[in-house]
Amino acid sequence: MQKSISESAVRRQAKRRGWMLIKFRGRNPDVHRYGIFKLSDVQTDGLVLMNDELNSYGCDLEKCAEYIS
């Protein structure tokens, strides 16, 4: 059984590394980007993690948490 990951916990982990977790702001669940994230470096405003094999915009929360840890 996989452990549930909270968005706030991943945000805190990212902040400790100097990154920011950004969630796609669209509110329509039918859009393919709905509920996905990307990681950005706070200092350089550059992308740390933007996409995986499935999404062109970003990754799901679990993938971001895995990348951070």
C-alpha positions as CSV (number, residue, x, y, z in Angstrom):
1,M,0.0,0.0,0.0
2,Q,1.4,3.4,-1.0
3,K,1.7,6.2,1.5
4,S,-0.4,9.2,0.7
5,I,1.6,12.4,0.1
6,S,0.2,15.8,1.0
7,E,0.8,18.8,-1.2
8,S,1.8,21.0,1.8
9,A,4.5,18.4,2.8
10,V,5.9,18.4,-0.7
11,R,5.9,22.3,-0.8
12,R,7.8,22.3,2.5
13,Q,10.4,19.8,1.2
14,A,10.8,21.9,-2.0
15,K,11.2,25.1,0.0
16,R,14.0,23.6,2.1
17,R,15.9,23.0,-1.2
18,G,15.3,26.6,-2.5
19,W,12.6,25.4,-4.9
20,M,8.9,26.2,-5.3
21,L,6.2,23.7,-6.2
22,I,3.9,25.2,-8.8
23,K,0.4,23.7,-9.5
24,F,-1.3,24.2,-12.8
25,R,-4.0,26.7,-12.1
26,G,-6.7,25.4,-14.4
27,R,-9.9,24.4,-12.7
28,N,-11.5,22.2,-15.4
29,P,-10.8,18.5,-14.6
30,D,-11.3,17.6,-18.2
31,V,-8.1,19.5,-19.2
32,H,-5.1,17.1,-19.4
33,R,-3.0,19.4,-17.3
34,Y,-5.4,19.4,-14.4
35,G,-3.8,18.6,-11.0
36,I,-0.2,18.5,-12.2
37,F,2.8,20.4,-10.8
38,K,6.3,21.6,-11.7
39,L,9.3,22.6,-9.6
40,S,11.0,25.9,-10.0
41,D,14.3,27.3,-8.6
42,V,13.5,30.4,-6.5
43,Q,16.9,32.0,-7.0
44,T,17.2,31.5,-10.8
45,D,13.5,31.3,-11.6
46,G,14.5,28.2,-13.7
47,L,12.7,25.0,-14.0
48,V,14.0,22.1,-11.9
49,L,11.5,19.5,-12.9
50,M,8.8,20.2,-15.5
51,N,7.6,17.1,-17.3
52,D,7.6,13.4,-17.3
53,E,6.8,10.9,-20.0
54,L,3.0,11.4,-19.7
55,N,2.5,15.2,-19.3
56,S,3.9,18.0,-21.5
57,Y,3.3,20.6,-18.7
58,G,4.3,18.9,-15.5
59,C,4.3,15.9,-13.2
60,D,2.0,14.5,-10.7
61,L,2.6,15.2,-7.0
62,E,4.1,11.8,-6.3
63,K,6.7,12.3,-9.1
64,C,7.7,15.7,-7.6
65,A,8.0,14.2,-4.1
66,E,10.1,11.4,-5.5
67,Y,12.4,13.8,-7.3
68,I,12.9,16.0,-4.2
69,S,13.8,13.1,-1.9
